[in-house]
């Protein structure tokens, strides 16, 4: 029986989640896991030794070697053969995101909905939103509401911000692919392609009647918002079997 995998500690998540060649149609994807990205970042960008990298990621040095070698092979394959590189998944434990404002308490049986927000409406570009409106739902009824600023976060940090405020679901308009992958890694359910009143949308989701587009995409500069990934959050690994080494 294989030994269970220990979750790898991630201090800084990738801001950009997808890379594609400009001069070719990439027909094949390569998935680089977030922990492979982190090892690559620490070793090649920060210049750490494998021992230092192992300590930062809370894993054995031999594990660092294995995931680093895997990352280099995937990156080389994407660059040499013109494939699309996606950064997603992995058995990871994310460092907490600091929230510099007071957030309403969340009950144990509460679903918290976040909505991209501007002047009462659903803001249509996730990566540029300056506010979210939070709605706490219990038994299909909204019990609390709060408007929060994004603390200057944008693009890559927003998924982490949402996890920091304990959001379970996001309602938005356009959203890039990288952001969608980041939200999935963070365990946040996405309801994209929604327009109109933020309050009405939150009430509809609470009632189970919200109409949304599961294939919603940002319709401008998708490379900037969705090739754009998103930073994620505090909390544990969203994957089972993460124990031991």
C-alpha positions as CSV (number, residue, x, y, z in Angstrom):
1,X,0.0,0.0,0.0
2,X,1.6,3.4,-1.0
3,X,2.5,5.8,1.8
4,X,0.1,8.7,2.3
5,X,1.2,12.0,0.9
6,X,2.0,14.9,3.2
7,X,0.4,18.2,2.2
8,X,3.0,20.6,1.0
9,X,3.0,24.1,2.6
10,X,2.5,26.9,0.0
11,X,3.5,30.4,1.0
12,X,2.8,32.2,-2.2
13,X,0.5,31.0,-4.9
14,X,0.9,31.6,-8.6
15,X,-0.7,34.9,-9.8
16,X,-0.8,33.6,-13.4
17,X,-2.3,30.1,-13.9
18,X,-2.1,29.5,-17.6
19,X,0.5,30.0,-20.3
20,X,0.1,29.4,-24.0
21,X,2.2,30.0,-27.1
22,X,1.2,33.1,-29.0
23,X,2.2,31.7,-32.4
24,X,0.4,28.4,-32.3
25,X,-2.9,26.8,-31.3
26,X,-2.0,24.7,-28.2
27,X,-4.0,21.5,-28.5
28,X,-2.6,19.8,-25.5
29,X,-2.5,20.9,-21.9
30,X,0.1,20.1,-19.3
31,X,-0.9,20.5,-15.7
32,X,1.8,21.7,-13.3
33,X,0.6,21.3,-9.7
34,X,0.8,24.2,-7.3
35,X,3.3,22.4,-5.1
36,X,5.5,21.8,-8.2
37,X,5.3,25.5,-8.9
38,X,6.2,26.3,-5.4
39,X,9.3,24.1,-5.4
40,X,10.3,25.6,-8.8
41,X,9.7,29.2,-7.4
42,X,11.7,28.6,-4.2
43,X,14.7,26.9,-5.9
44,X,15.0,28.8,-9.1
45,X,13.4,32.2,-8.3
46,X,14.4,32.7,-4.7
47,X,17.6,30.6,-5.1
48,X,17.1,28.4,-2.0
49,X,18.9,25.2,-1.5
50,X,16.9,22.0,-1.5
51,X,17.3,21.7,2.3
52,X,15.9,25.3,2.7
53,X,13.1,24.6,0.3
54,X,12.2,21.4,2.2
55,X,12.0,23.3,5.4
56,X,9.8,26.0,3.9
57,X,7.4,23.5,2.3
58,X,7.4,21.2,5.4
59,X,8.5,18.1,3.4
60,X,11.5,15.9,3.1
61,X,14.4,16.9,0.8
62,X,14.0,13.8,-1.3
63,X,10.4,14.9,-1.9
64,X,11.6,18.4,-3.0
65,X,13.9,16.7,-5.5
66,X,11.1,14.6,-6.9
67,X,8.6,17.4,-7.4
68,X,11.2,19.8,-8.7
69,X,12.4,17.4,-11.3
70,X,8.8,16.7,-12.3
71,X,8.1,20.5,-12.6
72,X,11.2,21.0,-14.8
73,X,10.2,18.2,-17.2
74,X,6.7,19.6,-17.5
75,X,7.9,23.2,-18.1
76,X,10.4,22.0,-20.7
77,X,7.8,19.9,-22.5
78,X,5.5,23.0,-22.7
79,X,8.2,25.3,-24.0
80,X,9.8,22.9,-26.5
81,X,6.6,21.5,-27.9
82,X,4.3,24.5,-27.7
83,X,1.8,23.1,-25.2
84,X,-0.4,25.0,-22.9
85,X,0.8,25.0,-19.3
86,X,-1.9,25.1,-16.5
87,X,-1.0,25.5,-12.8
88,X,-3.7,23.7,-10.8
89,X,-4.2,21.2,-8.0
90,X,-1.8,19.3,-5.9
91,X,-1.8,18.2,-2.2
92,X,-1.2,21.6,-0.6
93,X,-1.7,23.5,2.6
94,X,-2.0,27.2,2.1
95,X,-0.6,29.9,4.3
96,X,-3.3,32.2,5.8
97,X,-4.2,35.4,4.0
98,X,-4.2,38.4,6.3
99,X,-7.6,40.2,6.3
100,X,-7.1,43.8,7.5
101,X,-10.7,44.6,8.4
102,X,-13.4,43.2,10.7
103,X,-15.5,40.5,9.1
104,X,-18.8,39.3,10.6
105,X,-18.7,36.1,12.5
106,X,-19.8,33.0,10.5
107,X,-21.9,30.3,12.1
108,X,-21.0,26.6,11.9
109,X,-24.1,25.9,9.7
110,X,-23.9,29.0,7.6
111,X,-23.2,29.2,3.9
112,X,-21.4,32.5,3.0
113,X,-21.9,33.9,-0.4
114,X,-19.6,36.5,-1.9
115,X,-20.7,38.7,-4.8
116,X,-18.5,41.0,-6.8
117,X,-20.1,44.4,-6.0
118,X,-20.4,47.9,-7.3
119,X,-23.3,50.3,-6.5
120,X,-25.7,47.5,-5.7
121,X,-25.0,45.6,-8.9
122,X,-22.8,42.5,-9.7
123,X,-19.5,43.9,-10.9
124,X,-18.7,42.2,-14.2
125,X,-14.9,41.7,-14.1
126,X,-13.8,39.5,-11.2
127,X,-10.1,40.4,-11.4
128,X,-10.8,44.1,-11.1
129,X,-13.5,44.1,-8.4
130,X,-12.8,46.5,-5.5
131,X,-15.6,45.2,-3.3
132,X,-17.4,42.1,-2.4
133,X,-20.8,41.9,-0.7
134,X,-21.0,39.0,1.7
135,X,-24.3,37.2,2.5
136,X,-24.7,34.6,5.3
137,X,-27.4,32.1,4.6
138,X,-29.0,29.7,7.0
139,X,-31.9,27.4,6.0
140,X,-32.3,29.2,2.7
141,X,-32.6,32.6,4.3
142,X,-30.1,35.5,4.3
143,X,-29.3,36.3,7.9
144,X,-26.4,38.8,7.7
145,X,-24.9,41.1,5.0
146,X,-21.6,43.0,4.8
147,X,-19.8,45.0,2.1
148,X,-16.0,44.5,2.3
149,X,-13.2,46.1,0.3
150,X,-10.6,43.8,-1.3
151,X,-7.7,45.5,0.6
152,X,-6.1,46.4,-2.7
153,X,-6.0,42.8,-3.8
154,X,-6.6,42.1,-7.4
155,X,-6.3,39.2,-9.9
156,X,-4.0,36.7,-8.2
157,X,-4.9,37.5,-4.6
158,X,-8.7,37.5,-4.8
159,X,-9.3,33.8,-4.3
160,X,-7.1,33.9,-1.3
161,X,-9.0,36.9,0.0
162,X,-12.3,35.1,-0.4
163,X,-11.0,32.1,1.5
164,X,-9.7,34.4,4.2
165,X,-13.2,35.9,4.6
166,X,-14.6,32.3,4.7
167,X,-16.6,32.5,1.5
168,X,-18.2,29.2,0.4
169,X,-19.6,30.5,-3.0
170,X,-18.9,33.3,-5.4
171,X,-21.4,35.0,-7.7
172,X,-19.8,37.2,-10.4
173,X,-20.0,38.2,-14.1
174,X,-17.0,37.5,-16.2
175,X,-14.1,35.5,-14.8
176,X,-11.0,34.1,-16.4
177,X,-10.0,30.5,-16.5
178,X,-7.0,30.9,-14.1
179,X,-9.3,32.5,-11.5
180,X,-11.7,29.6,-11.9
181,X,-8.9,27.1,-11.3
182,X,-7.8,29.1,-8.3
183,X,-11.3,29.1,-6.8
184,X,-11.7,25.4,-7.4
185,X,-8.4,24.8,-5.5
186,X,-9.7,27.0,-2.7
187,X,-12.9,25.0,-2.5
188,X,-15.1,27.9,-3.4
189,X,-18.2,27.2,-5.6
190,X,-18.4,29.5,-8.6
191,X,-21.6,30.9,-10.1
192,X,-20.5,33.0,-13.0
193,X,-22.1,34.9,-15.9
194,X,-24.7,36.6,-13.6
195,X,-25.8,40.2,-14.1
196,X,-28.1,42.6,-12.3
197,X,-28.8,43.2,-8.6
198,X,-26.4,41.6,-6.1
199,X,-29.1,41.3,-3.5
200,X,-31.5,39.5,-5.9
201,X,-28.8,37.1,-7.0
202,X,-27.8,36.2,-3.5
203,X,-31.4,35.6,-2.5
204,X,-31.9,33.4,-5.6
205,X,-28.8,31.4,-4.8
206,X,-30.0,31.0,-1.2
207,X,-33.4,29.7,-2.6
208,X,-31.7,27.4,-5.1
209,X,-33.1,29.3,-8.1
210,X,-30.1,31.3,-9.4
211,X,-29.6,31.2,-13.1
212,X,-25.9,31.3,-14.0
213,X,-23.5,30.2,-16.7
214,X,-21.2,27.3,-15.7
215,X,-19.0,28.2,-18.7
216,X,-18.7,31.9,-18.0
217,X,-15.5,33.5,-19.2
218,X,-14.1,37.0,-18.9
219,X,-14.9,38.6,-22.3
220,X,-11.9,41.0,-22.3
221,X,-8.3,40.4,-21.6
222,X,-8.8,36.8,-20.6
223,X,-5.1,36.4,-20.6
224,X,-4.9,39.1,-17.9
225,X,-7.6,37.9,-15.6
226,X,-7.8,34.3,-16.3
227,X,-4.5,33.4,-17.7
228,X,-4.3,35.2,-14.6
229,X,-4.6,32.8,-11.8
230,X,-5.5,33.5,-8.3
231,X,-4.1,33.3,-5.0
232,X,-5.6,31.0,-2.5
233,X,-6.0,30.9,0.9
234,X,-5.6,29.7,4.2
235,X,-6.8,26.4,5.3
236,X,-6.0,22.8,4.6
237,X,-5.5,20.8,1.5
238,X,-8.6,20.2,-0.5
239,X,-7.5,16.7,-1.2
240,X,-7.9,13.5,0.6
241,X,-5.2,11.3,2.0
242,X,-2.8,14.0,2.9
243,X,-0.9,12.7,5.9
244,X,2.5,11.4,6.7
245,X,5.4,12.4,4.4
